[in-house]
Amino acid sequence: MRIITGRARGLQLNTPKNMDVRPTADRVKESVFNIIGNKIIQAQVVDFFAGTGNLGLESWSRGAAGITFIDLSKESLRIVESNIQKCRAQEACTVLKGNAVQVIEKLYKQGKRFDFAFCDPPYKKGWLQQIMNALDKNHLLQEGGYLVMERSPQEEVTQWPAYYSLVRTVKYGDTIVDFIRFATIMDEEETDK
């Protein structure tokens, strides 16, 4: 697993020895960031299930201004910290231990807002709907911000909160990535229709 492009291009990231963590494959990650493009530059990013820090550090390498990593596992956070140091990205990174659903509410109450939220939870554990419900109550994304959600084909979000719209879905083998936009105000182009 490596940083694909940007200021830390080619850097190999530390990975866990066990298989409890399922890092996003490089080909999936490259495609996701090709879709995001220059929107990542100067963005504030949150990575809800940080794992190794793979997605957040790719964001940083491509020009994101600040990254917040969240994970419940001490081992995952240890690996995230080691990868942040490896990238020399300490000044731009914050690492928080906790349940992502609870941390969303905490960050919202602190007034934090993000341009991108990456959500790559363990598959088939019900996390996706819980995250969507938490974001519905706590608008953690900036107006026009994106939730980038990775899931298995067997998992679906059954209830979309108000102000969230699915913009794009891309399938990569056994992985599906949804790009979900948060907007409380209708886009001008939508009002023209």
C-alpha positions as CSV (number, residue, x, y, z in Angstrom):
1,M,0.0,0.0,0.0
2,R,1.5,3.3,-1.1
3,I,0.8,7.0,-1.6
4,I,0.0,7.3,-5.3
5,T,0.8,10.9,-6.1
6,G,1.6,14.3,-4.6
7,R,4.1,15.4,-2.1
8,A,4.6,11.8,-0.6
9,R,4.3,10.0,-3.9
10,G,5.5,6.4,-3.9
11,L,5.9,6.3,-0.1
12,Q,5.0,2.8,1.3
13,L,2.7,2.9,4.2
14,N,2.8,0.7,7.3
15,T,0.1,-1.9,7.4
16,P,-1.3,-4.2,10.1
17,K,-0.1,-7.7,10.5
18,N,-3.6,-9.1,11.0
19,M,-6.5,-9.0,8.6
20,D,-9.0,-7.0,10.9
21,V,-8.2,-3.9,8.8
22,R,-9.1,-3.9,5.1
23,P,-7.2,-1.0,3.5
24,T,-8.7,0.5,0.3
25,A,-6.9,-1.1,-2.7
26,D,-4.5,1.2,-4.6
27,R,-6.5,0.9,-7.8
28,V,-9.7,1.8,-6.0
29,K,-8.0,4.7,-4.2
30,E,-6.5,6.0,-7.5
31,S,-9.9,6.0,-9.2
32,V,-11.6,7.7,-6.2
33,F,-9.1,10.5,-6.2
34,N,-9.2,10.9,-10.0
35,I,-13.0,11.5,-9.6
36,I,-12.4,14.0,-6.7
37,G,-9.7,15.8,-8.7
38,N,-8.6,19.2,-7.6
39,K,-11.5,19.6,-5.1
40,I,-9.2,18.0,-2.6
41,I,-6.7,21.0,-2.7
42,Q,-7.0,23.0,0.6
43,A,-9.9,20.8,1.7
44,Q,-10.6,19.8,5.3
45,V,-11.0,16.0,5.4
46,V,-12.3,13.5,8.0
47,D,-11.6,9.8,7.8
48,F,-14.2,8.0,9.9
49,F,-12.7,4.5,10.0
50,A,-9.0,5.4,9.5
51,G,-7.5,1.9,9.6
52,T,-4.0,2.7,8.3
53,G,-4.6,6.4,7.4
54,N,-4.4,5.4,3.7
55,L,-7.2,7.7,2.4
56,G,-6.5,10.6,4.7
57,L,-2.8,10.6,3.9
58,E,-3.5,10.4,0.1
59,S,-5.7,13.4,0.6
60,W,-2.9,15.2,2.4
61,S,-0.3,14.2,-0.3
62,R,-2.6,15.7,-2.9
63,G,-3.0,19.0,-1.2
64,A,-5.7,18.8,1.5
65,A,-5.1,21.4,4.3
66,G,-6.2,19.3,7.3
67,I,-7.0,15.7,8.0
68,T,-8.8,14.3,11.0
69,F,-8.4,10.5,11.5
70,I,-11.0,8.6,13.7
71,D,-10.7,5.0,14.7
72,L,-11.8,2.9,17.7
73,S,-8.8,0.4,17.5
74,K,-5.6,1.3,19.4
75,E,-3.6,-0.8,17.0
76,S,-5.1,1.1,14.0
77,L,-4.4,4.4,15.6
78,R,-0.8,3.3,16.3
79,I,-0.4,2.5,12.6
80,V,-2.1,5.8,11.5
81,E,0.4,7.8,13.8
82,S,3.4,5.9,12.4
83,N,2.2,6.6,8.8
84,I,1.6,10.3,9.6
85,Q,5.2,10.5,10.9
86,K,6.5,8.6,7.9
87,C,4.8,11.2,5.6
88,R,6.0,14.1,7.9
89,A,2.4,15.3,7.9
90,Q,2.0,15.9,11.7
91,E,1.1,19.6,11.4
92,A,-1.9,18.9,9.2
93,C,-3.2,15.8,11.1
94,T,-5.4,15.2,14.1
95,V,-5.9,11.7,15.4
96,L,-9.0,10.8,17.6
97,K,-9.8,7.6,19.3
98,G,-13.5,6.7,19.4
99,N,-16.7,5.4,17.8
100,A,-17.1,7.3,14.6
101,V,-20.9,7.8,15.2
102,Q,-20.2,9.4,18.6
103,V,-17.2,11.4,17.4
104,I,-19.4,13.0,14.6
105,E,-21.6,14.6,17.3
106,K,-18.6,15.7,19.3
107,L,-16.9,17.3,16.3
108,Y,-20.2,19.0,15.2
109,K,-20.7,20.5,18.7
110,Q,-17.1,21.8,18.5
111,G,-18.0,23.7,15.3
112,K,-15.8,21.5,13.0
113,R,-16.8,21.3,9.4
114,F,-15.3,19.2,6.5
115,D,-15.2,19.3,2.7
116,F,-14.8,15.5,2.4
117,A,-15.6,12.6,4.7
118,F,-14.3,9.2,3.9
119,C,-16.3,6.3,5.3
120,D,-14.8,2.8,4.8
121,P,-16.1,0.8,7.7
122,P,-15.9,-2.9,8.3
123,Y,-18.3,-4.6,5.8
124,K,-21.7,-5.9,6.9
125,K,-21.7,-4.5,10.4
126,G,-24.5,-1.8,10.0
127,W,-22.1,1.1,10.2
128,L,-23.1,2.8,6.9
129,Q,-26.7,3.5,8.1
130,Q,-25.5,4.6,11.5
131,I,-23.0,7.1,9.9
132,M,-25.8,8.5,7.6
133,N,-28.1,8.9,10.6
134,A,-25.4,10.7,12.6
135,L,-24.7,13.0,9.7
136,D,-28.4,13.7,9.3
137,K,-28.5,15.0,12.9
138,N,-25.1,16.7,12.9
139,H,-24.3,18.5,9.6
140,L,-20.6,17.9,9.8
141,L,-20.0,18.5,6.1
142,Q,-19.6,22.0,4.5
143,E,-22.3,23.1,2.1
144,G,-21.5,21.2,-1.1
145,G,-19.2,18.8,0.8
146,Y,-18.9,15.1,-0.1
147,L,-19.3,11.8,1.8
148,V,-17.2,9.2,0.0
149,M,-18.5,5.8,1.2
150,E,-17.0,2.4,0.4
151,R,-19.2,-0.7,0.8
152,S,-19.8,-4.2,-0.3
153,P,-22.4,-4.9,-3.0
154,Q,-24.6,-6.7,-0.4
155,E,-24.8,-3.5,1.7
156,E,-27.1,-0.6,0.9
157,V,-28.1,2.5,2.7
158,T,-31.9,2.2,3.0
159,Q,-32.7,5.7,4.2
160,W,-31.0,8.8,2.7
161,P,-31.2,11.8,5.0
162,A,-32.5,15.1,3.9
163,Y,-29.9,17.3,2.1
164,Y,-27.8,14.3,1.0
165,S,-27.9,13.2,-2.6
166,L,-26.2,10.4,-4.4
167,V,-24.1,11.9,-7.1
168,R,-22.2,8.9,-8.4
169,T,-21.7,5.2,-7.7
170,V,-18.7,3.3,-9.1
171,K,-18.1,-0.5,-8.8
172,Y,-14.7,-2.0,-8.6
173,G,-15.0,-5.8,-8.3
174,D,-16.4,-6.5,-4.9
175,T,-16.2,-2.9,-3.8
176,I,-18.7,-0.1,-4.4
177,V,-17.9,3.5,-3.8
178,D,-20.7,6.1,-3.5
179,F,-20.1,9.8,-3.8
180,I,-22.8,11.6,-1.8
181,R,-23.1,15.4,-1.8
182,F,-24.4,17.5,1.1
183,A,-26.3,20.6,0.1
184,T,-29.0,22.5,2.1
185,I,-29.5,25.0,-0.8
186,M,-30.6,23.9,-4.3
187,D,-28.0,24.4,-6.9
188,E,-28.8,27.1,-9.5
189,E,-28.8,24.6,-12.3
190,E,-31.4,22.5,-10.4
191,T,-33.6,25.5,-9.9
192,D,-33.5,26.2,-13.6
193,K,-35.1,22.8,-14.4
